[in-house]
Amino acid sequence: MNQKNSFASIVDQLLRLVLSCGILVHQIGPQLAYGSVAPVTRTEREYFSEHASLPPLPDITGNVAGTIGGELAVTPLGAATYSVPLSVPPGVGSIAPNLSLVYDSSTGRGPFGEGWNLAGLSSISRCDANYQRDGYYDPADFDENDRFCLDGEALMVTKGAYGGDTSEYQTEIDSIHRIVSYGGTTGSPLTFIVYSKEGLIKRYEATRKLPGHNYALAWYLSRVDDRSGNYMTIAYDTVTDNGEIRVREIAYTGNTRAGTAPFAAVRFHWYDDPHPRIAPYLAGSLVAERGLIGKIEMVVDGATARQYNLVYAALEAPASPHLVSLQECGATTNDCLPATQFTWGAIHEKRGFHYVNTLGDFGSNHGYTTGSSAPIVTGDWNGDGLTDVGRWYGSRFRMYITLPGGAFQLYTEINFGTGGSDFNRYPF
């Protein structure tokens, strides 16, 4: 009898819990409220604050129980990748940042050290023209022949002059987006507006310019609006001596119709990498990127809701920053998940260059004196892991393999016949 009463009591408690959960769902999401339930009484700010921080579930070490999620993968080209999604407080409608830290073994230094970059931000950049798509070959060199790429996808003009005011484009593989360029001069617009198939309006500004020049190097996403008036803005800082662009803040939950400003934001805290590196130049201008992100902060109504703290170590000579620790915390560093540690394999000293051999048929006797008319093509022709080279030789394309000692040996050549020496026709 006692067992029956006890069982009935448990069932009664479970039913009460289910009913209370059902009412809670109605209260949190009014769009799901079917039936007679009380109207929502909590403000959006209260909901965001409650659902932005980590739950207080300390383990025996004092940290919050759990780990930072991540996903390991291998690209079709064999590069190792690792993605860490960032937990961002929810937005309004479809307007909210979707960010992650991504490691790719085939890339160089990013804002999180060697191999690491921030995914989730968008940009339009200059890219090469090619014969198949554009009818000619021309490298991106800041003139009217440059093409534009949206996140790596080439833009095809559908109305007006390429790079002109109010000209319209679509992506080469049509994404059903309408892209319009505005202002500036032909070949260097001030702004791009992207009208997406989801109803979003994305604005790209000529954020990055080469120091000492007026033409834009890239257009960064600066604002996103939806049809309901919700919006998100992205702010950047520019380092004056090298033109480096650093994302400072992503502010969202604003609404133009209601006249409300954003109360949620993601803030990025940068510092200068103290380790010197070889400084790259582009078109005669310094374009080195020296910044590192030390902390990513999620803010709701001016208060910290969540933060990611990053620790770096210099592991190469010359010193190069490598991410060694990533820790997710709540409002303070007293409620943190255990830090995710990254251990790097043996890093060999970078090798220099020395003269080994000369390929005589690449010289002026055959008309190949500039890289723009017949640039060297690299690859691995025989699959031995060494970088091989190739270049045009009259109407033929000659392929050389690299021997273990560093010398070159003719591997094969392909005869393209009449017109084969026209690099615009066969750009590879």
Buried (B, 14 or more C-beta within 10 A) or exposed (E): EEEEEEEEEEEEEEEEEEEEEEEEEBBBEEEEBEEEBEEBEEEBEEBBBEEBBBEEEEEEEEBBEEEBEBEEEEEEEEBEBBBBBBBBBEBBBBBBBEBBBBBBEEBEBBBBBBBBBBBBBBBBBBBBBBBEEBEEBBBBEBBEBBBBBBEEBBBBBEEBEBBBBEBBBBBBEEBEBBBBBBEBEBBBBBBBBBBBEEEBBBBBBBBBBBBEBEBBBBBBBBBBBBEBBBBBBBBBBEBEEBBBBBBBBBBBBBBEEEEBEBBBBBBBBBEEBEBEBEEEEEEEBBBBBBBBBBBBBBBBBEEBBBBBBBEBBBBBEEBBBBBBEBBBBBBEEEBBBBBBEBEBEEEEEEEEEEEEEEBEEBEEEBEBEEEEEBBEBEEEBBEEEEEBBBBBBBBBBBBBBBBEEEEBEEBEEEEBEEEBBBBBEBBE
